[in-house]
Structures are given as structure tokens and as C-alpha cells.
Amino acid sequence: MQFDKVLVANRGEIAVRVLRTCRDLGYATVAVYSDADADAPHVAAADEAVRLGPAAPGESYLNVGAVIDAARRTGAQAIHPGYGFLAEHAGFVEACEAAGLVFIGPRAETVRAMGDKASARRLMAARGVPVVPGYDGEDQSDARLADAALAVGYPVLVKASAGGGGKGMNVVHRPEALVDALAQARRLAAAAFGDDRLVIEKYVALPRHVEVQILGDRHGQVIHAFERECSVQRRFQKIVEESPSPALDERLRAALCEAGVKAGEALGYVGAGTVEFILDAEGRFYFLEVNTRLQVEHPITEAVTGLDLVAEQLRIAQGQRLPPQAAVQRTGHAVECRLYAEDAAQGFLPATGTLLAWAAPEGPGLRVDAGVAAGGVVGIHYDPLLAKLIAHGPDRATALQRMIGALRRLVCLGVTTNQAFLEAVLRHPAFRAGTYTTHFIPDHMAGWAPRVPARAVTRRAVAATLWRVLTARATATLPGLTPGWRNNRLRPSEQVWLAGEAPTPVRYVAQAGDRFEVTVDGRTVPAQAQRVGDDGLDLTLDGLRRRYLLRSQGETCWVSDADGASALRAQPRFPTGEAGPARGGCVAPMPGRVVQVLVAVGDAVAVEQPLVIMEAMKMEQTIRAGAAGVVDAVGCAEGDQVDAGAVLVVVTQREETQP
């Protein structure tokens, strides 16, 4: 049971975070990596690292034999699974034990029992923990599940019996939509967990998602570390969490935490785990599941309790006793925001690319857990979570304001993220009031689009223009050569930038030294610009001085200042005139794998009819027809890996096919 060298069987921010505590406590560390992660921060954070295999998770991070062999080769005596991948894989726990390794987490029987939502529901109901009305039986036929849905009443929640993270989960509002929902849930569950069994539950109206952090030692003691509110979700995955929950009074908090401990005791729980509950509008709570691992949102519990949950996991695995419940106290308020590589304005479409710049904010009460660095590639194989920002303060208002400031100061250029969306969530009146539910995003943020003030875009366009000019001067191959030279020095040069589809023209005339005369928005104003290093610009425009960070990639210039960032695309002087596919067809909105092609050549399709289902970053996207018509060509097949922009289906509009 004793160990002094730990292998972390994960990647990204959680691997970096676990390695940090292991190092702080004096443990030697080992990282594992795929070909896609050879230069990732978690590899550099460990004393040693072992390659597992190609980028695909099944050939690397999910390869149990390769992980066990990495521990054997490096002499690691214990394995910490982080979360995701093998963290809730009972077979992996047993493989560790068979190899004489300590698994830093619950027992295999606990993982197996709670990994099956159906058996978990039955166990908790038997122990007196309230569960959501539903069906968790062995008969998995469509007919039996349809009968169960009618019995509990629509709307119902279809969810995978195995796994978690919102995968294989759908809300179904009408009986006629159930069959398609079951098929999609089975497909996602089988792909993510290797198990396509489903559970039907009554969908609770106006629910809040509240969870209790529990810890259990090898001596039979189970304690709680209070609760977390996790109701701000998209696709049943959390993006903003806070502790304590604004929905609970002290009486309800005590009852909920007691139920969490009761669930842990029923399992003989060992390690860190989370008991998740749904809370209805009347204050009744129901058991959802037990996550037998560390949660993504565990840092907010650490912030309000002062505990290091990874350190507690290590101590428990070494056989040490937990402190008594009375020793766990809560102070202040904490909030966490998950930074995802995704386009919130496009249905949270996963985004890929290269991180051209990365700088985490610092300050009192702030913590950033990140698994990325400048130059890193965000690909299609893994979850799009880049980092977590955590803010703590003496009260909720202080914590929220610190988080808003942190989001404004965070620099993440080169990949589209949900950074601006997170700030909009925190500023929304319903969130500020603490009255939100799991419907918050569809109810309050539907149709959200980033609203960058035109003045800010103009300033950044000027910065991008003058940075280009000054950079060209600094890198001129001939001494005294002035870029953009023209025989009439008083005639302005012009650069047009596109922020979205709106053009922003910048006209400028170089003056002496670093001074310019700039015409924007119909006004001519003085400007003074000085390069700061390779990628910074100190710009005084019409008397207002600001510092900008810039990165260039092809014709796109990413510009960041104290109020946020813009991706500006240089408008070409001579448009190519290239035409895309027929308007009613579809192209791949992201790189990914084709899961299913739903149409064939000659099929008639309606507007918004599903054409292709794609998967990237552990998420499915249904690509729909932009107009009614007839399928002229299908450019993909099930299982294909396609690039962003690849033509998937070509549809000719109906009126074009008429004689």
C-alpha cells in the first residue's frame, strides 16, 4: 500500500494538476502521452514520460495494457487516473491490482456498481436515498423503453446506463421522438463506454444540479466537503460551477450533504467521489449518480474548504485516516469557469487550431488549471476543455467580479473559445440573482453572439495595421527601404479588415518616426505606435494609449487588449471569385469523423433535414440541409476523417431542377 512514485494516466489540465500536488508532497512522477501530446505541458511537468501510442484514445490513453506497462517500466507503484479515460473503468482498477499497483481511487466493485446507473439507482433506493422516477430494467427493447416513458410521463430523460459527462443523454418531449433519441443515445453510449444500455427517467421541471463532494478512507469513515452548484450546462455538460449553492439554505444543505454521506456509506466508499442530485423547484432532491473520481469542478471545493483533494486521495491510498467531519469548514464563495475550444455562437461547435498566444491571469483569489501552452495544437481527438479558471472571495459578489476580471485578462489567441460567452453568463441578471436552473442557457442565452463594440474593433484594426507596418520596417532586407512606398507620400495607404463579415477600412499616412495620421470611421486622428518586443504594440490613438498583443496566422491577425480580443481577417485586394457547394448542401464545420450519412444521391430533402452526423472532441454534430432540394452528390462515407470545409453533401435546390 506504500508508494513513492505515481504515474498519472491522463492528459491536459487534470494531469498537470495531479502532478503538481504529487510534486509538492515529494512523490516522483511519471506522465504518459500520445503522439499528439508529445510536447504537451503535462509531459514537461513530470519527472519521466512514456509514449502510449497514436493520437486516437483507443490506441493510447484507453490502452490498459500500455498504461500498466508504462508503470512497470518506470517503477511507478501507484496510478492516479485523473478523470475521464480510465478513471471509472473497473477493469482498469482490477488490472492495476493484478499488476501489484495501487489504484488511487475507489475499489473496483464500487466503480462497477456506480458505473452502472441502473444498479446505482436500485442500490440508493434500497438505502432510502430518493431517486428520480424512471426505468432501469434489463429489458432494453424500444417497446419496453417506450412503455416506461409513457408510465413516468413526458418529458423524459434518456441516458446511458454506463459512464457520465452527459454523453448518451437526451431530453425527449414527445413519444414520436423517442425512437431516434434511443438510437442516438445507444450509439454515443457504445462509442464512449462500450455499453449501450439505457435508463429512462422523468425529466424534472425547472431542475438545479447540485452535487456533494465526499471522501472515504480505508477505515470506514465517510465525510463530506459540502456542495457545488453545477446548473449552468450545455449538452448536459457543466461550464460554470460555484460553491456554496445559492439555492440552498442551511437546513436543505445539511440534508443534502447527509444524503451524500449516506450514499458513500452504502458503498463503503474509499477515495474522493461526488454524489450528484437534482433539486426541484419545491426543494426536493433526488439522487442522480455517483462519480467515482475527482470532478472537473473540484477546485471550487478546495477554494472554500482549504483542502487539497488530490493530497487527500494520496493519503487515503496510503491508508491514512480522514479528519473528522467537524474539521472540514467552509469559508467564502468560489466560482469556476471552464474554458472550451468551441464557438458558443454556433451551437457550441468544437474548434481546432494552434494556440498562438496563451497567458493566464494572476491575482488575489485566482487560480488557473491549464493543460495548454502557446504553440500547442488543439486537435479533434480529445475533449475541448483547455483550462479552468477559479475565483474565490469572501462573498459571492467578490468571487464573481474577480472571475469577470480574470476572463477579461485571459489571453488565448489562435483558437475560438467560449471566453466571451462565459463572461456574458456571469453578467446575466438571472445568474447574478442566483435563480438560474439547468435551463439557463436555452432560456437566457439562446441566440447569443459576441457583441464587440465597433469602437473596440476599430482600435484593434488600427493596431493590426500599424503593427504590420512597423514589423515590415523592422524586418526590411534593404537599409532605408520603406514598406508601402509610393511616389506621393501624402497619399494614404489602406488596409481593410473583416471582423465577421463587416469591413473595417484603415487608411494611414506615415509621419516622422513612429507617428501616423490615421483615418477611421470618417475621422482623421493622430496615432503614435511603438513595437514592444516581437508581438506587442504600444498605441496612442487620438490621445488614448493602450497596449496590444498581436499574433498573425496567414491572413488573420489576432489582437488582444485589456477589454478582450478580436480575430481580424485581412480582406484580399483581388477576390478569387471561387464558388462553394450548392446552397442547400453542407460542408464539414470542423475536422472530425463521419458517424453516419443519412441521405443518398437522388433523395429529396427538406430545409433543416439532417444530412450527416459528425463526431469531434467527444461530441456529435448533426449537419442539416440549408435549403430544400435533391441530393446531387455525397462526398463522404461512414468512418471517414474529414477536414473543416470538406464538402459532405451537394444539394440542388428544387427550383433549379424544374424544366
Legacy VTK file of the C-alpha trace (Angstrom):
# vtk DataFile Version 3.0
C-alpha trace
ASCII
DATASET POLYDATA
POINTS 659 float
0.000 0.000 0.000
3.000 2.289 0.434
4.351 4.091 -2.630
6.606 6.995 -3.546
6.278 7.128 -7.334
2.995 7.912 -9.100
2.033 7.535 -12.752
-0.756 9.870 -13.888
-2.838 8.086 -16.514
-4.336 11.155 -18.132
-3.573 14.298 -20.090
-4.384 18.009 -20.194
-5.158 20.203 -17.231
-6.072 17.383 -14.842
-2.749 15.623 -15.422
-0.868 18.878 -14.772
-2.931 19.491 -11.641
-2.376 15.992 -10.184
1.333 16.111 -10.986
1.603 19.443 -9.133
0.315 18.002 -5.851
2.404 14.838 -6.256
5.481 17.008 -6.671
4.534 19.212 -3.711
4.236 16.127 -1.489
7.551 14.711 -2.642
6.393 11.894 -4.903
8.347 11.018 -8.050
6.092 11.313 -11.102
5.505 9.705 -14.479
3.399 11.083 -17.332
2.006 9.193 -20.297
1.290 10.677 -23.690
0.048 10.014 -27.199
1.770 11.120 -30.384
-0.470 14.212 -30.403
0.726 15.174 -26.912
4.483 14.640 -27.200
5.134 18.324 -26.414
2.171 18.886 -24.088
2.571 20.670 -20.716
1.702 17.561 -18.696
4.668 15.746 -20.233
7.037 18.531 -19.205
5.519 18.625 -15.696
6.562 15.045 -14.847
9.948 13.576 -13.947
9.568 10.911 -16.647
7.197 10.290 -19.521
6.216 7.246 -21.571
4.686 7.205 -25.042
1.496 5.136 -25.210
0.707 5.197 -28.923
-1.052 7.165 -31.697
-3.407 10.086 -31.077
-6.638 8.056 -31.080
-7.612 7.437 -27.408
-8.297 3.747 -28.017
-4.695 3.310 -29.093
-3.164 5.406 -26.318
-4.876 6.710 -23.181
-7.508 3.952 -23.164
-4.969 1.193 -23.755
-4.942 -0.530 -20.346
-2.012 -2.789 -21.201
0.133 0.126 -22.392
-0.574 2.140 -19.218
0.237 -0.782 -16.922
3.410 -1.462 -18.905
4.448 2.208 -18.555
4.156 1.902 -14.763
6.177 -1.314 -14.783
8.937 0.139 -16.973
9.352 3.258 -14.836
8.996 1.626 -11.442
5.839 3.554 -10.501
3.981 1.798 -7.670
0.699 3.742 -7.954
-1.534 5.123 -10.698
-3.744 8.200 -10.468
-6.373 8.157 -13.242
-7.449 11.820 -13.131
-10.935 11.946 -14.667
-12.247 10.667 -17.969
-10.487 7.913 -19.912
-9.829 5.086 -17.399
-10.942 6.892 -14.213
-14.237 4.972 -13.965
-13.141 1.718 -15.582
-13.493 -1.165 -13.115
-11.431 -3.420 -15.360
-8.559 -0.945 -15.137
-8.740 -0.947 -11.328
-8.529 -4.741 -11.380
-5.641 -4.635 -13.857
-3.736 -2.304 -11.534
-4.317 -4.608 -8.577
-3.296 -7.683 -10.603
-0.056 -5.911 -11.524
0.645 -5.077 -7.873
-0.070 -1.366 -8.380
-2.050 0.925 -6.087
-5.049 2.474 -7.856
-5.595 5.932 -6.354
-9.359 5.790 -6.282
-12.278 3.602 -5.195
-12.409 -0.183 -5.203
-13.265 -1.985 -8.432
-16.633 -3.160 -7.082
-17.576 0.434 -6.224
-16.585 1.707 -9.655
-18.530 -1.116 -11.308
-21.641 -0.574 -9.176
-21.742 3.193 -9.714
-20.652 2.999 -13.339
-23.959 1.303 -13.991
-26.617 3.961 -13.413
-29.344 1.331 -13.316
-27.785 -0.633 -10.441
-26.820 2.623 -8.711
-30.454 3.746 -8.749
-31.582 0.438 -7.279
-28.935 0.475 -4.541
-29.722 4.035 -3.468
-33.460 3.427 -3.449
-32.890 0.408 -1.209
-30.866 2.571 1.213
-33.526 5.265 1.421
-31.848 7.859 -0.812
-34.570 9.392 -3.032
-34.211 8.632 -6.767
-35.900 10.162 -9.816
-38.895 8.096 -11.002
-37.886 6.019 -14.004
-36.933 2.668 -15.514
-33.607 0.842 -15.034
-34.549 -2.706 -16.030
-32.828 -5.345 -18.126
-35.348 -5.337 -20.987
-33.773 -2.787 -23.353
-36.125 -3.149 -26.293
-37.561 0.009 -27.825
-41.050 -1.183 -26.915
-40.220 -1.641 -23.228
-38.449 1.711 -23.015
-41.392 3.384 -24.758
-43.790 1.855 -22.215
-41.562 3.098 -19.388
-41.508 6.608 -20.833
-45.302 6.678 -21.018
-45.536 5.384 -17.469
-43.359 8.137 -15.945
-44.781 10.779 -18.282
-43.167 13.061 -20.852
-40.771 14.816 -20.979
-38.302 12.073 -20.121
-34.541 11.882 -19.931
-32.819 9.131 -21.914
-29.364 8.445 -20.511
-26.601 5.895 -20.845
-26.504 3.386 -18.025
-22.701 3.426 -18.133
-20.361 6.421 -17.975
-21.182 10.056 -17.467
-20.262 13.544 -18.646
-23.602 13.999 -20.391
-22.687 11.576 -23.185
-25.579 9.484 -24.466
-28.132 11.758 -22.805
-31.217 13.288 -24.448
-34.385 15.038 -23.308
-37.416 13.682 -25.199
-40.603 15.733 -25.145
-42.875 13.630 -27.382
-43.401 9.877 -27.908
-42.768 10.149 -31.653
-39.232 11.445 -30.997
-38.261 8.586 -28.690
-37.023 6.039 -31.233
-34.477 8.439 -32.770
-33.361 9.562 -29.308
-32.826 5.948 -28.228
-30.764 5.228 -31.341
-28.535 8.257 -30.817
-28.113 7.544 -27.097
-27.171 3.918 -27.769
-24.679 4.947 -30.433
-22.977 7.524 -28.213
-23.005 5.235 -25.176
-21.476 2.359 -27.110
-18.773 4.605 -28.571
-17.909 6.311 -25.283
-18.339 3.455 -22.795
-18.598 0.214 -24.756
-22.069 -0.321 -23.274
-25.290 0.760 -24.992
-27.759 0.051 -22.157
-30.079 2.943 -21.309
-32.063 4.320 -18.387
-35.328 6.279 -18.664
-36.016 8.948 -16.033
-38.696 11.533 -15.521
-37.339 14.897 -16.614
-37.688 17.156 -13.580
-39.134 20.581 -14.393
-37.003 23.631 -13.523
-34.220 21.482 -12.084
-30.995 22.539 -10.430
-27.953 20.283 -10.477
-26.302 20.179 -7.053
-23.613 17.707 -6.019
-21.919 16.731 -2.764
-18.187 16.092 -2.500
-17.477 13.037 -0.361
-14.288 11.402 0.915
-13.993 7.903 2.355
-10.972 6.266 3.972
-9.975 2.615 4.345
-11.148 2.625 7.970
-14.854 3.015 7.193
-15.186 6.777 7.692
-17.051 8.875 5.087
-17.208 12.665 5.299
-18.428 15.439 3.027
-16.768 18.650 1.861
-20.052 20.497 1.219
-21.804 21.001 -2.100
-21.312 22.536 -5.531
-23.918 24.116 -7.820
-23.484 22.902 -11.412
-26.645 24.030 -13.192
-25.114 26.124 -15.996
-24.745 23.438 -18.631
-24.662 22.946 -22.358
-25.306 19.489 -23.785
-25.639 18.261 -20.203
-22.020 19.239 -19.556
-21.209 21.847 -16.950
-19.441 25.077 -17.878
-19.885 27.247 -14.755
-19.951 25.927 -11.179
-19.990 27.580 -7.783
-19.846 26.737 -4.104
-21.844 27.151 -1.969
-25.038 26.757 -3.975
-27.211 29.911 -3.909
-30.280 27.617 -3.972
-29.744 26.077 -0.526
-30.499 27.306 2.953
-28.650 25.720 5.863
-31.418 23.194 6.560
-31.517 21.932 2.984
-27.717 21.997 2.767
-27.420 19.786 5.839
-29.994 17.324 4.473
-28.316 17.136 1.079
-24.824 16.627 2.499
-26.167 13.993 4.897
-27.702 12.136 1.930
-24.333 12.314 0.153
-22.560 10.752 3.132
-25.308 8.136 3.398
-24.717 7.182 -0.244
-20.989 6.906 0.404
-21.539 4.719 3.454
-23.845 2.445 1.476
-20.954 1.852 -0.909
-18.215 1.560 1.687
-16.661 4.343 -0.352
-12.878 4.775 -0.438
-11.288 7.846 -2.035
-12.756 11.080 -3.411
-16.157 10.931 -5.096
-19.156 13.047 -5.935
-22.801 12.267 -5.252
-24.935 14.147 -7.762
-28.503 15.250 -7.088
-31.244 17.019 -8.975
-33.117 19.683 -6.988
-36.653 20.647 -7.985
-38.436 23.964 -7.577
-40.043 22.821 -4.294
-36.711 21.978 -2.687
-36.991 18.189 -3.118
-33.808 16.470 -4.177
-33.251 13.182 -5.999
-30.174 11.017 -6.473
-28.679 11.075 -9.966
-25.389 9.195 -9.800
-22.063 8.828 -8.022
-18.992 9.884 -9.952
-16.282 7.612 -8.590
-13.464 10.002 -9.342
-12.279 13.547 -8.971
-14.603 16.017 -10.687
-13.574 18.727 -13.136
-15.030 21.282 -10.720
-13.189 20.043 -7.612
-11.070 23.259 -7.318
-14.001 25.308 -6.031
-14.385 22.858 -3.139
-10.666 23.239 -2.482
-11.032 27.022 -2.540
-13.812 27.183 0.059
-12.553 24.388 2.352
-8.786 24.764 2.057
-8.474 21.049 1.307
-6.239 19.659 -1.423
-8.429 16.829 -2.706
-5.611 15.176 -4.633
-3.498 15.180 -1.476
-6.417 13.582 0.373
-6.647 10.912 -2.349
-2.959 10.140 -1.927
-3.241 9.930 1.872
-6.287 7.669 1.659
-4.456 5.400 -0.788
-1.575 5.205 1.716
-4.034 4.025 4.371
-4.192 7.213 6.411
-7.335 8.320 8.245
-9.502 11.253 7.224
-10.017 14.195 9.581
-13.335 14.256 11.464
-16.309 15.914 9.786
-16.162 18.855 12.198
-12.671 19.725 10.957
-13.974 20.488 7.438
-15.123 24.109 7.408
-16.233 26.362 4.570
-15.048 29.947 4.035
-16.272 32.417 1.433
-17.502 31.685 -2.069
-15.859 30.245 -5.184
-16.815 30.046 -8.848
-15.249 28.066 -11.698
-15.480 28.659 -15.436
-14.461 26.024 -17.959
-12.640 27.391 -20.980
-13.545 25.262 -24.001
-12.273 25.349 -27.571
-15.689 25.899 -29.091
-17.823 28.501 -30.843
-20.678 29.340 -28.492
-22.377 31.448 -31.168
-22.520 28.415 -33.493
-24.205 25.925 -31.211
-21.015 25.283 -29.201
-19.337 23.804 -32.234
-15.922 22.379 -31.257
-12.966 24.392 -32.554
-9.472 23.320 -33.513
-6.277 25.165 -34.305
-2.925 26.254 -32.927
-2.657 28.368 -29.786
-0.690 31.378 -30.964
-0.658 33.013 -27.526
-1.597 31.903 -24.026
-1.326 33.927 -20.811
-3.300 33.083 -17.676
-4.483 35.899 -15.393
-2.998 36.269 -11.926
-4.182 37.995 -8.784
-5.632 37.510 -5.289
-8.169 34.702 -5.101
-7.443 33.468 -8.632
-6.294 30.055 -9.799
-5.967 28.700 -13.326
-5.641 24.966 -14.030
-4.471 24.694 -17.636
-3.255 21.900 -19.860
-2.170 24.050 -22.785
0.661 26.386 -23.746
1.443 28.739 -26.612
2.264 26.749 -29.724
0.115 23.793 -28.716
-2.270 22.242 -31.218
-5.919 21.745 -30.278
-6.970 18.711 -32.308
-10.050 16.581 -32.807
-9.181 13.562 -30.676
-9.797 14.809 -27.140
-12.237 16.792 -25.048
-12.166 20.527 -25.969
-11.515 21.625 -22.356
-8.440 23.878 -22.379
-8.384 25.243 -18.847
-10.400 26.072 -15.748
-10.476 29.487 -14.098
-11.278 29.555 -10.382
-12.045 32.692 -8.373
-12.519 32.822 -4.594
-13.671 35.674 -2.417
-15.207 36.390 0.975
-18.657 36.530 -0.652
-20.359 35.663 -3.935
-20.251 39.186 -5.373
-16.495 39.419 -4.869
-15.847 35.989 -6.368
-17.958 36.792 -9.450
-16.270 40.144 -10.010
-12.841 38.537 -9.721
-13.869 35.948 -12.273
-15.140 38.580 -14.711
-11.824 40.397 -14.394
-9.908 37.153 -14.924
-11.858 36.373 -18.095
-11.145 39.855 -19.440
-7.403 39.466 -18.791
-7.054 35.922 -20.081
-5.113 35.815 -23.353
-5.971 32.901 -25.622
-5.326 33.617 -29.296
-5.457 31.368 -32.324
-8.389 29.128 -31.373
-12.033 30.113 -30.955
-13.132 29.678 -27.320
-16.166 30.325 -25.118
-14.317 33.066 -23.199
-16.725 35.888 -24.111
-19.732 33.609 -23.565
-18.598 32.810 -20.019
-18.348 36.496 -19.201
-21.845 37.040 -20.613
-23.167 34.244 -18.374
-21.656 35.808 -15.261
-23.098 39.227 -16.127
-26.625 37.943 -16.805
-29.212 39.147 -14.243
-30.607 35.631 -13.685
-27.167 34.299 -12.865
-26.311 37.288 -10.695
-29.537 36.724 -8.773
-28.698 33.039 -8.262
-32.139 31.983 -9.524
-30.956 30.003 -12.540
-31.755 26.368 -13.381
-30.300 23.817 -15.814
-32.438 25.596 -18.441
-30.396 28.770 -18.038
-28.601 28.609 -21.388
-31.622 27.787 -23.599
-33.845 30.180 -21.633
-31.480 33.147 -21.375
-28.573 32.701 -23.781
-30.218 31.299 -26.912
-29.055 33.188 -29.975
-26.151 34.705 -28.075
-23.459 36.279 -30.235
-20.357 38.179 -29.131
-21.065 41.884 -29.137
-17.758 43.639 -29.555
-18.221 47.445 -29.596
-17.453 48.900 -33.013
-15.013 51.307 -31.380
-13.010 48.403 -29.948
-12.886 46.674 -33.341
-11.703 49.921 -34.948
-8.910 50.376 -32.392
-7.758 46.776 -32.883
-7.858 47.181 -36.672
-5.621 50.237 -36.377
-3.285 48.317 -34.074
-3.114 45.393 -36.527
-2.424 47.740 -39.439
0.350 49.722 -37.780
1.892 46.591 -36.247
2.191 45.176 -39.749
3.820 48.367 -40.976
6.301 48.564 -38.103
7.090 44.846 -38.325
7.798 45.204 -42.043
10.113 48.126 -41.294
11.987 46.146 -38.669
12.467 43.171 -40.971
13.246 45.078 -44.184
16.048 43.397 -46.103
17.460 46.663 -47.521
18.527 49.520 -45.215
16.342 52.557 -45.614
13.677 50.708 -47.595
10.245 51.957 -46.565
7.438 49.379 -46.947
4.431 50.634 -48.858
6.468 53.357 -50.536
4.597 55.494 -53.034
5.650 58.498 -55.072
3.129 60.734 -53.321
3.918 60.368 -49.636
0.793 62.295 -48.655
-1.490 59.799 -50.357
-2.799 57.376 -47.729
-2.345 53.614 -47.790
-5.323 51.440 -46.886
-5.891 48.092 -45.237
-9.389 46.631 -44.931
-10.046 44.146 -42.115
-13.019 41.845 -41.683
-14.350 41.129 -38.197
-17.004 38.608 -39.080
-18.393 39.954 -42.352
-18.252 43.660 -41.504
-15.379 45.528 -43.231
-13.264 47.953 -41.224
-11.070 50.077 -43.512
-7.994 51.726 -42.026
-6.298 54.491 -44.050
-2.963 55.807 -42.847
-0.140 58.152 -43.773
3.275 57.619 -42.173
4.714 60.685 -40.470
8.129 61.075 -38.908
9.390 58.148 -36.805
6.613 56.180 -35.144
3.878 58.733 -35.852
0.987 58.262 -38.263
-2.117 60.041 -39.443
-4.974 57.536 -39.386
-8.437 57.803 -40.934
-11.117 55.533 -39.458
-14.872 55.884 -39.065
-14.782 59.060 -41.160
-12.335 60.833 -38.824
-8.643 61.561 -39.250
-6.728 61.376 -35.975
-3.091 61.273 -34.904
-1.534 57.977 -33.897
1.765 57.005 -32.350
2.752 53.339 -32.387
5.770 51.569 -30.978
6.528 47.848 -31.237
7.038 46.176 -27.867
9.021 43.020 -28.480
8.001 40.893 -31.434
4.266 40.746 -30.766
3.318 43.781 -28.695
2.269 47.270 -29.706
2.024 50.396 -27.596
-0.506 52.559 -29.459
-1.707 56.073 -28.703
-4.737 56.764 -30.891
-6.458 60.142 -30.689
-4.937 60.684 -27.235
-5.904 57.261 -25.799
-2.941 54.973 -25.041
-3.312 51.204 -24.964
-1.127 48.112 -25.064
-1.969 45.392 -27.573
-0.778 41.823 -28.066
-0.854 40.579 -31.642
-0.356 37.276 -33.412
-0.598 36.623 -37.129
-1.591 33.411 -38.887
-1.998 33.610 -42.635
-4.344 36.485 -43.394
-5.777 36.523 -39.866
-4.433 38.817 -37.176
-5.441 38.129 -33.581
-5.452 41.303 -31.481
-5.853 41.331 -27.697
-6.176 44.281 -25.333
-7.487 44.929 -21.833
-11.110 44.510 -22.979
-10.806 41.253 -24.904
-9.692 40.108 -28.329
-10.703 40.106 -31.993
-9.737 37.918 -34.904
-9.335 40.237 -37.889
-9.044 38.852 -41.387
-7.246 40.936 -43.991
-9.529 41.486 -46.962
-7.738 40.473 -50.160
-7.305 43.228 -52.732
-8.361 40.891 -55.536
-11.181 38.475 -54.562
-10.794 34.992 -56.028
-14.438 34.601 -57.011
-14.373 30.939 -56.053
-17.795 29.377 -55.587
-18.707 26.959 -52.855
-21.079 23.985 -52.931
-24.771 24.381 -53.672
-26.532 26.490 -51.078
-28.673 23.659 -49.811
-25.773 21.266 -49.290
-23.384 21.072 -46.393
-19.699 21.227 -45.587
-17.889 19.965 -42.520
-17.992 22.760 -39.908
-14.944 21.246 -38.164
-12.416 18.468 -38.645
-13.840 15.183 -37.438
-15.119 11.700 -38.140
-18.271 10.942 -40.129
-20.512 8.858 -37.879
-23.470 8.413 -40.197
-24.586 9.543 -43.668
-28.357 9.955 -43.644
-29.072 10.605 -47.347
-28.162 9.171 -50.749
-27.875 10.620 -54.246
-31.339 11.310 -55.640
-33.031 11.805 -52.266
-35.346 14.784 -51.882
-34.545 16.745 -48.724
-36.320 19.476 -46.793
-34.860 22.547 -45.140
-33.094 21.634 -41.874
-33.309 17.907 -42.664
-30.373 16.025 -41.100
-27.839 15.015 -43.759
-24.726 13.844 -41.919
-23.768 13.165 -38.302
-20.166 14.014 -37.396
-18.152 13.484 -34.232
-15.225 15.533 -32.936
-13.831 16.145 -29.468
-16.212 13.564 -27.996
-19.268 15.468 -29.304
-21.716 14.697 -32.086
-22.863 17.348 -34.559
-25.843 16.890 -36.861
-25.258 18.687 -40.172
-28.533 19.825 -41.756
-29.723 20.970 -45.184
-29.643 24.711 -45.765
-32.437 24.560 -48.346
-34.895 22.102 -49.864
-33.757 20.214 -52.941
-32.378 16.982 -54.341
-29.095 15.338 -53.308
-26.715 15.567 -56.281
-23.599 14.159 -54.640
-22.406 12.642 -51.363
-18.735 13.278 -50.687
-18.213 11.204 -47.559
-18.859 7.796 -46.050
-19.277 6.467 -42.530
-15.942 6.358 -40.726
-14.229 8.981 -42.929
-11.966 11.549 -41.281
-12.688 14.896 -42.942
-11.190 18.371 -42.709
-13.106 21.530 -41.878
-14.738 22.858 -45.054
-14.843 19.499 -46.794
-17.947 19.152 -48.978
-20.091 16.419 -47.450
-23.322 16.645 -49.450
-24.292 18.701 -52.502
-27.969 19.595 -52.790
-29.528 21.211 -55.862
-32.459 23.428 -54.977
-35.858 22.295 -56.220
-36.499 25.280 -58.435
-33.200 24.632 -60.239
-34.306 21.115 -61.182
-37.560 22.191 -62.797
-37.715 22.418 -66.635
LINES 1 660
659 0 1 2 3 4 5 6 7 8 9 10 11 12 13 14 15 16 17 18 19 20 21 22 23 24 25 26 27 28 29 30 31 32 33 34 35 36 37 38 39 40 41 42 43 44 45 46 47 48 49 50 51 52 53 54 55 56 57 58 59 60 61 62 63 64 65 66 67 68 69 70 71 72 73 74 75 76 77 78 79 80 81 82 83 84 85 86 87 88 89 90 91 92 93 94 95 96 97 98 99 100 101 102 103 104 105 106 107 108 109 110 111 112 113 114 115 116 117 118 119 120 121 122 123 124 125 126 127 128 129 130 131 132 133 134 135 136 137 138 139 140 141 142 143 144 145 146 147 148 149 150 151 152 153 154 155 156 157 158 159 160 161 162 163 164 165 166 167 168 169 170 171 172 173 174 175 176 177 178 179 180 181 182 183 184 185 186 187 188 189 190 191 192 193 194 195 196 197 198 199 200 201 202 203 204 205 206 207 208 209 210 211 212 213 214 215 216 217 218 219 220 221 222 223 224 225 226 227 228 229 230 231 232 233 234 235 236 237 238 239 240 241 242 243 244 245 246 247 248 249 250 251 252 253 254 255 256 257 258 259 260 261 262 263 264 265 266 267 268 269 270 271 272 273 274 275 276 277 278 279 280 281 282 283 284 285 286 287 288 289 290 291 292 293 294 295 296 297 298 299 300 301 302 303 304 305 306 307 308 309 310 311 312 313 314 315 316 317 318 319 320 321 322 323 324 325 326 327 328 329 330 331 332 333 334 335 336 337 338 339 340 341 342 343 344 345 346 347 348 349 350 351 352 353 354 355 356 357 358 359 360 361 362 363 364 365 366 367 368 369 370 371 372 373 374 375 376 377 378 379 380 381 382 383 384 385 386 387 388 389 390 391 392 393 394 395 396 397 398 399 400 401 402 403 404 405 406 407 408 409 410 411 412 413 414 415 416 417 418 419 420 421 422 423 424 425 426 427 428 429 430 431 432 433 434 435 436 437 438 439 440 441 442 443 444 445 446 447 448 449 450 451 452 453 454 455 456 457 458 459 460 461 462 463 464 465 466 467 468 469 470 471 472 473 474 475 476 477 478 479 480 481 482 483 484 485 486 487 488 489 490 491 492 493 494 495 496 497 498 499 500 501 502 503 504 505 506 507 508 509 510 511 512 513 514 515 516 517 518 519 520 521 522 523 524 525 526 527 528 529 530 531 532 533 534 535 536 537 538 539 540 541 542 543 544 545 546 547 548 549 550 551 552 553 554 555 556 557 558 559 560 561 562 563 564 565 566 567 568 569 570 571 572 573 574 575 576 577 578 579 580 581 582 583 584 585 586 587 588 589 590 591 592 593 594 595 596 597 598 599 600 601 602 603 604 605 606 607 608 609 610 611 612 613 614 615 616 617 618 619 620 621 622 623 624 625 626 627 628 629 630 631 632 633 634 635 636 637 638 639 640 641 642 643 644 645 646 647 648 649 650 651 652 653 654 655 656 657 658
